Amino acid sequence: MVEGSMTQGAGQGPELARAATLRDFRVPAYVHETGPYAQNTPPDEGAGPVEEPEGYTPTRRDLPVINRGDTVQIAVDPAAPETTDGPGPLYVVGDVHGYLDQLVAALQEQGLIDSAGNWSAGTARLWFLGDFTDRGPDGIGVIDLVMRLSAEAAAAGGYCKALMGNHELLLLGAKRFGDTPVNSGAGTATFQAAWLLNGGQKTDMDRLQDHHLQWMARLDAMELVDGHLLVHSDTTAYLDYGDSIEALNDTIRETLTRNDADECWDLFRKFTKRFAFRDDGGAEAVRSLLDAYGGTRIVHGHSPIPYLLGEVGSEDGEDSTGPIVEGPHLYADGLAIAMDGGVTMAGKLLVQQLPLDN
């Protein structure tokens, strides 16, 4: 079993009309005056087809609707964490994106924190799968909570740790490089523009401090716990960074340390890839990671379950009922567990004990 350093970390504001074009990634002046971009605006009509052979790209805001029937919805009744000798029960948390209130409620429901928001799970082990900020109202509040729970859990004999998500890379890049042009492969791009385009919150940037930046930059990207290979993104791009978990995490940390804008952009771009585990070749893609890094199942966030299920409403956005998410989703021949419940689209912030029953 491989486990890394202790860690933690996630938000969404009022909707605004998107810019007329996404081909020039300079930040519009009015963004700084009126607030963040909306996340769920439909793509520009008449813009023509966009080639995205490797899935989602960081210079486009919208996710496609995936009308698939190859996922299985798992509903598991919450159980109080055990506090016996040895390692406690294992929990994972999907994408939070600044929804601090929902996170607190979900952790309390699982008995991991008490009514005052303090760690109450003894030797339980808690992993966050990344994406703590952007889109929701209080990303820095989420990071502060996870950092505090890390210390409290360790004192109680358990732990609270977190993985690197693409939005941690995005916020780091926006802070470090701002409007510095990077080689995006699709025209002029900057971290600042991509951050705003993908739900960056001015309130998070204003409250971002050095210790938050240091914490994010030191997060591991992958861990193996009880046979579960934990990652943020459902992509095979991790294979580009090392043939072992230790090598991969070291390579990514060293890339961030070098502070090269183009290198960091390439890392961010690869972390935004998604949907590698669906369709006919999905199970094979999962196995390529399990063969390289170990484990019997991958557990990931990043791609919202409502998109995997095609439950995001009509294309014109008139369906106001919102997606229905009851729990994580098991797919790719039972080899992958999706944990992003789509909290940014009125879905559910998932906190789940592992293993799942088949």
C-alpha positions as CSV (number, residue, x, y, z in Angstrom):
1,M,0.0,0.0,0.0
2,V,1.3,3.4,-0.9
3,E,0.1,6.5,0.9
4,G,1.4,10.0,0.5
5,S,1.7,13.2,2.5
6,M,-1.2,14.7,4.4
7,T,-3.3,17.1,2.5
8,Q,-6.8,18.9,1.8
9,G,-9.2,21.4,-0.4
10,A,-13.2,23.9,-3.2
11,G,-17.1,26.9,-5.7
12,Q,-19.9,28.8,-8.2
13,G,-21.2,32.3,-8.6
14,P,-24.0,34.1,-10.5
15,E,-24.3,33.3,-14.2
16,L,-23.2,35.7,-16.8
17,A,-23.4,35.6,-20.6
18,R,-20.3,34.1,-22.1
19,A,-18.0,35.9,-24.4
20,A,-18.8,35.9,-28.1
21,T,-15.8,33.8,-29.0
22,L,-13.4,31.6,-27.2
23,R,-10.7,31.7,-29.8
24,D,-8.9,34.7,-28.3
25,F,-8.2,33.9,-24.7
26,R,-7.4,37.4,-23.5
27,V,-9.4,38.3,-20.4
28,P,-12.3,40.7,-21.2
29,A,-12.1,43.8,-19.1
30,Y,-15.6,43.5,-17.9
31,V,-14.9,40.2,-16.1
32,H,-13.1,42.0,-13.3
33,E,-16.0,44.4,-12.9
34,T,-18.9,41.9,-12.9
35,G,-17.6,38.7,-11.5
36,P,-16.9,35.1,-12.6
37,Y,-18.1,33.4,-15.7
38,A,-21.0,30.9,-15.5
39,Q,-20.2,27.2,-15.8
40,N,-23.2,25.8,-17.6
41,T,-23.8,28.1,-20.5
42,P,-24.4,26.2,-23.8
43,P,-21.7,26.4,-26.4
44,D,-21.8,29.2,-28.9
45,E,-24.1,28.4,-31.8
46,G,-22.7,28.8,-35.2
47,A,-19.1,28.4,-33.9
48,G,-18.7,25.2,-35.9
49,P,-17.5,21.8,-34.7
50,V,-14.5,21.7,-32.5
51,E,-12.0,18.9,-32.8
52,E,-11.5,17.4,-29.3
53,P,-9.9,13.9,-30.0
54,E,-8.6,13.6,-26.4
55,G,-11.7,14.8,-24.6
56,Y,-12.2,18.0,-22.7
57,T,-9.8,20.8,-23.3
58,P,-8.9,23.5,-20.8
59,T,-9.7,26.4,-23.2
60,R,-13.4,25.3,-23.5
61,R,-15.8,25.7,-20.6
62,D,-18.5,23.2,-21.6
63,L,-18.8,19.5,-21.1
64,P,-20.7,17.4,-23.7
65,V,-23.7,15.5,-22.6
66,I,-22.9,11.8,-22.6
67,N,-26.0,9.7,-23.2
68,R,-24.5,6.4,-22.0
69,G,-26.2,3.4,-20.3
70,D,-23.0,1.7,-19.2
71,T,-22.7,3.0,-15.7
72,V,-24.3,1.5,-12.6
73,Q,-25.6,3.8,-9.8
74,I,-24.6,2.6,-6.4
75,A,-26.6,3.7,-3.4
76,V,-25.0,2.8,0.0
77,D,-26.5,3.5,3.4
78,P,-24.0,5.6,5.5
79,A,-22.5,3.8,8.4
80,A,-20.8,5.3,11.5
81,P,-17.0,5.1,11.2
82,E,-15.4,2.4,13.2
83,T,-12.7,3.3,15.7
84,T,-11.1,-0.1,16.4
85,D,-7.4,-0.8,16.6
86,G,-5.5,-0.5,13.3
87,P,-6.5,1.4,10.2
88,G,-10.0,2.8,10.3
89,P,-12.5,2.7,7.5
90,L,-11.6,4.4,4.2
91,Y,-13.7,7.3,2.8
92,V,-13.3,9.3,-0.4
93,V,-14.7,12.7,-1.4
94,G,-15.5,13.8,-4.9
95,D,-15.1,17.3,-6.4
96,V,-16.1,20.0,-3.9
97,H,-15.6,23.2,-6.1
98,G,-16.1,25.6,-3.3
99,Y,-19.4,24.3,-1.9
100,L,-18.3,24.4,1.7
101,D,-21.8,24.1,3.2
102,Q,-22.6,21.0,1.2
103,L,-19.2,19.5,2.1
104,V,-19.8,20.0,5.8
105,A,-23.2,18.5,5.6
106,A,-21.9,15.4,3.7
107,L,-19.1,14.9,6.2
108,Q,-21.5,15.2,9.1
109,E,-23.9,12.7,7.5
110,Q,-21.1,10.2,7.4
111,G,-20.1,10.8,11.0
112,L,-16.7,12.2,10.0
113,I,-17.1,15.5,11.7
114,D,-19.4,16.7,14.5
115,S,-21.9,19.5,14.7
116,A,-19.1,22.0,15.4
117,G,-17.2,20.9,12.3
118,N,-14.4,19.1,14.1
119,W,-13.0,15.6,13.3
120,S,-15.0,12.9,15.1
121,A,-14.1,9.8,13.2
122,G,-11.1,8.5,15.2
123,T,-8.9,6.3,13.1
124,A,-10.9,6.7,9.9
125,R,-9.0,7.6,6.7
126,L,-10.4,10.3,4.4
127,W,-9.2,11.1,0.9
128,F,-10.3,14.1,-1.1
129,L,-9.9,13.5,-4.9
130,G,-9.1,17.1,-5.8
131,D,-10.8,20.2,-7.3
132,F,-11.5,22.2,-4.1
133,T,-11.9,25.7,-5.7
134,D,-13.6,27.4,-8.6
135,R,-17.3,27.6,-9.6
136,G,-18.6,27.6,-6.0
137,P,-18.7,30.3,-3.4
138,D,-15.9,29.4,-0.9
139,G,-13.0,27.5,-2.3
140,I,-10.5,28.9,0.2
141,G,-12.9,28.0,3.0
142,V,-12.9,24.4,1.7
143,I,-9.0,24.3,1.6
144,D,-8.9,25.7,5.2
145,L,-11.3,23.1,6.4
146,V,-9.4,20.2,4.9
147,M,-6.1,21.5,6.2
148,R,-7.6,21.8,9.7
149,L,-9.1,18.3,9.5
150,S,-5.7,16.9,8.4
151,A,-4.2,18.0,11.8
152,E,-7.3,16.9,13.8
153,A,-7.5,13.5,12.1
154,A,-3.8,12.8,12.6
155,A,-4.1,13.6,16.3
156,A,-6.9,11.1,16.6
157,G,-5.0,8.3,14.9
158,G,-6.6,8.6,11.5
159,Y,-5.9,10.9,8.6
160,C,-7.3,13.3,6.1
161,K,-5.4,13.7,2.8
162,A,-6.0,15.1,-0.6
163,L,-5.0,14.7,-4.2
164,M,-4.1,17.2,-6.9
165,G,-7.0,18.2,-9.2
166,N,-6.8,20.1,-12.4
167,H,-8.4,23.1,-10.7
168,E,-5.5,23.3,-8.2
169,L,-3.2,23.4,-11.2
170,L,-5.4,26.1,-12.7
171,L,-5.5,28.3,-9.6
172,L,-1.7,27.9,-9.1
173,G,-1.1,28.9,-12.7
174,A,-3.4,31.9,-12.6
175,K,-1.7,33.1,-9.5
176,R,1.9,32.5,-10.7
177,F,1.7,33.3,-14.4
178,G,-1.4,35.5,-14.8
179,D,-1.7,36.8,-18.4
180,T,1.7,35.3,-19.5
181,P,1.0,33.6,-23.0
182,V,1.4,29.9,-23.1
183,N,1.6,27.4,-26.0
184,S,-1.9,25.9,-25.9
185,G,-1.9,24.3,-29.3
186,A,-5.1,26.1,-30.1
187,G,-4.0,29.7,-30.3
188,T,-3.1,32.2,-27.7
189,A,-4.0,31.2,-24.1
190,T,-3.2,32.3,-20.6
191,F,-3.8,30.7,-17.2
192,Q,-5.7,33.8,-16.1
193,A,-8.2,33.5,-18.9
194,A,-8.6,29.8,-18.6
195,W,-9.2,30.2,-14.8
196,L,-11.9,32.8,-15.4
197,L,-13.4,30.7,-18.2
198,N,-13.6,27.7,-15.9
199,G,-15.3,29.3,-12.9
200,G,-12.5,31.2,-11.2
201,Q,-13.8,33.2,-8.3
202,K,-12.3,36.6,-7.5
203,T,-13.0,36.1,-3.8
204,D,-10.9,33.0,-3.8
205,M,-8.0,34.8,-5.5
206,D,-8.3,37.7,-3.1
207,R,-8.1,35.3,-0.1
208,L,-5.4,33.1,-1.5
209,Q,-2.3,33.1,0.7
210,D,1.2,31.6,0.5
211,H,0.4,28.7,2.7
212,H,-2.6,27.8,0.4
213,L,-0.3,27.9,-2.6
214,Q,2.4,25.8,-0.9
215,W,-0.2,23.2,0.2
216,M,-1.6,22.9,-3.3
217,A,1.8,22.6,-5.0
218,R,2.8,19.7,-2.7
219,L,-0.3,17.6,-3.3
220,D,0.2,14.1,-4.7
221,A,-1.5,13.2,-7.9
222,M,-2.1,9.5,-7.2
223,E,-2.2,7.1,-4.3
224,L,-2.9,3.4,-3.8
225,V,-5.0,2.7,-0.7
226,D,-6.5,-0.7,0.1
227,G,-6.3,-1.8,-3.5
228,H,-8.0,1.4,-4.7
229,L,-6.0,3.5,-7.1
230,L,-7.0,7.1,-6.3
231,V,-6.7,9.8,-8.9
232,H,-8.5,13.0,-9.8
233,S,-9.0,12.7,-13.6
234,D,-10.4,9.8,-15.7
235,T,-7.5,9.9,-18.1
236,T,-4.5,7.8,-19.0
237,A,-2.3,10.9,-19.2
238,Y,-0.8,10.0,-15.8
239,L,1.3,7.5,-17.7
240,D,3.2,10.4,-19.2
241,Y,4.7,11.3,-15.8
242,G,6.2,8.1,-14.4
243,D,6.1,4.3,-14.3
244,S,5.4,4.2,-10.6
245,I,3.3,6.2,-8.2
246,E,6.4,7.7,-6.5
247,A,8.0,8.6,-9.8
248,L,4.8,10.2,-11.0
249,N,4.2,12.3,-7.9
250,D,7.9,13.4,-7.9
251,T,7.8,14.4,-11.6
252,I,4.7,16.5,-11.1
253,R,6.0,18.2,-8.0
254,E,9.3,18.9,-9.8
255,T,7.4,20.3,-12.8
256,L,5.6,22.8,-10.5
257,T,8.9,23.7,-8.7
258,R,10.6,24.6,-12.0
259,N,7.8,27.3,-12.4
260,D,7.9,27.2,-16.2
261,A,4.6,28.5,-17.6
262,D,4.5,26.2,-20.7
263,E,5.4,23.1,-18.7
264,C,2.8,23.9,-16.1
265,W,0.2,24.5,-18.8
266,D,1.0,21.2,-20.4
267,L,0.5,19.5,-17.1
268,F,-2.8,21.3,-16.5
269,R,-3.9,20.4,-20.1
270,K,-3.3,16.7,-19.5
271,F,-5.1,16.8,-16.2
272,T,-8.2,18.2,-17.9
273,K,-8.6,15.2,-20.2
274,R,-11.6,13.0,-19.3
275,F,-13.8,10.1,-20.4
276,A,-11.0,7.7,-21.1
277,F,-12.7,4.9,-19.1
278,R,-16.0,4.9,-20.9
279,D,-17.1,3.3,-24.2
280,D,-15.7,0.1,-25.6
281,G,-12.1,0.7,-24.7
282,G,-12.7,2.1,-21.2
283,A,-11.9,-1.1,-19.3
284,E,-8.7,-1.5,-21.2
285,A,-7.7,2.1,-20.4
286,V,-8.3,1.4,-16.7
287,R,-6.3,-1.8,-16.8
288,S,-3.4,0.1,-18.4
289,L,-3.2,2.3,-15.2
290,L,-3.8,-0.6,-12.8
291,D,-1.1,-2.6,-14.5
292,A,1.4,0.3,-14.2
293,Y,0.6,1.5,-10.7
294,G,-1.2,-1.4,-9.0
295,G,-4.6,-1.8,-7.4
296,T,-7.8,-3.5,-8.5
297,R,-10.0,-0.5,-9.1
298,I,-9.6,3.1,-10.0
299,V,-11.5,5.8,-8.0
300,H,-11.7,9.2,-9.7
301,G,-13.5,12.5,-9.7
302,H,-13.4,15.2,-12.5
303,S,-16.1,14.0,-14.8
304,P,-19.6,14.7,-13.3
305,I,-21.8,11.6,-13.0
306,P,-24.8,13.5,-14.6
307,Y,-22.8,13.8,-17.8
308,L,-21.8,10.2,-17.7
309,L,-25.5,9.3,-17.4
310,G,-26.8,12.0,-19.8
311,E,-29.0,13.4,-17.0
312,V,-28.2,17.1,-17.4
313,G,-31.6,18.3,-18.8
314,S,-32.5,19.5,-22.2
315,E,-30.1,21.4,-24.5
316,D,-32.0,24.6,-24.2
317,G,-31.6,24.6,-20.4
318,E,-35.3,24.7,-19.6
319,D,-35.2,21.6,-17.5
320,S,-34.9,23.0,-13.9
321,T,-35.3,19.8,-12.0
322,G,-31.5,19.2,-12.0
323,P,-29.6,15.9,-12.3
324,I,-30.5,13.0,-9.9
325,V,-27.4,11.6,-8.2
326,E,-27.7,9.2,-5.3
327,G,-24.2,7.8,-5.1
328,P,-21.0,6.9,-6.9
329,H,-21.1,5.0,-10.2
330,L,-19.4,1.8,-11.0
331,Y,-18.5,1.2,-14.7
332,A,-15.8,0.0,-17.1
333,D,-16.5,-3.6,-16.3
334,G,-16.5,-2.8,-12.6
335,L,-13.0,-1.4,-12.7
336,A,-13.8,2.3,-12.2
337,I,-15.7,4.3,-9.6
338,A,-16.8,7.8,-10.5
339,M,-17.2,10.1,-7.5
340,D,-18.0,13.6,-9.0
341,G,-21.7,13.9,-8.2
342,G,-22.0,17.2,-10.1
343,V,-22.4,19.6,-7.1
344,T,-21.8,22.5,-9.5
345,M,-24.9,21.6,-11.4
346,A,-27.3,21.0,-8.5
347,G,-26.1,17.4,-8.2
348,K,-24.7,15.9,-5.0
349,L,-21.4,16.2,-3.2
350,L,-20.4,12.6,-2.6
351,V,-18.6,11.3,0.5
352,Q,-18.4,7.5,0.2
353,Q,-17.0,4.7,2.3
354,L,-14.9,2.1,0.4
355,P,-15.1,-0.6,-0.7
356,L,-18.4,-0.5,-2.6
357,D,-20.5,-3.7,-2.7
358,N,-20.7,-5.1,-6.2
